[in-house]
Amino acid sequence: MALDLTLTVENEIAKITLAGELDGSNAADFKTKIEEAAAAEPQKLVLYMNDLEFMASAGLRVLVFSKQKMGAGVDVYVVGADEMIIETIEKTGLHHSLIIQETFA
Amino acid sequence: MIETLTVPANLDSLKPIAEYVMKVAKMAGLDKKSMYKLRLAVDELATNIANYAYADDHDGKKDISLESNISQDSLIITITDNGIPFNPTNKIDAEMEVVQKPIEERKIGGLGIFLAFDGVDDFSYQRIEQQNINILTVYHHRD
């Protein structure tokens, strides 16, 4: 699967943009990006998913990892995700711990 | 109508598998949502096979085979491998429990089987002649 990941950190906000398809073949790359973001010790982590077409459970596991890695004090935002991706997040109960928004101001 | 695909059991095969599932789902006239959920179900099972089905010293081919039967009222996808016995239906209860847990307390794993079951109308498993056979059925929800 093809997955493009970009990370920027400004004003203690880490932003990762995901484009393409996220599953077991490339979830390790996403995990590496989360680790890079965590190293910057941001106050917020924002995941832009506007161009993410597909997410399998391997991606969900990285979301769980991101929350645990960042620690309780860091909010993790899922922004602009497709309705099917949101449905997967909700079905697996992760929406209780992530902040799901259409846009991030 | 029957369509088949056989690919090596590795993570690089997830892409051709996804393309195949979307092709047969289109042929069967599934709506967008059903197509996504079916793709997710097959992706999860194929990922498990790629990661766990075949030991390094497995004798013979390490493949994943898919066969689709398209009829008036359903699409049935059968996923077959020759790996070690693995019955996903035995794992579903454990994964259902994971879903109830807060994120902070979760072990990082699982959920794939849960999503596979959730994504189709019927799911069955058989072990026949050294083969794991997973049968996924989606009844028609046409656009």
Interface residues (C-beta under 8 A of the other chain):
Chain A: M1 E21 D23 G24 S25 F54 A56 S57 A58 L60 R61 V64 F65 K67 Q68 A72 M84 T88 K91 T92 G93 L94 H96 S97 L98
Chain B: L11 D12 L14 K15 A18 K33 Y36 K37 R39 L40 D43 E44 T47 A50 N51 V98 V99 Q100 K101 P102 I103 E104 R106 I108 G109 G110 L111 G112 F114 L115 D118
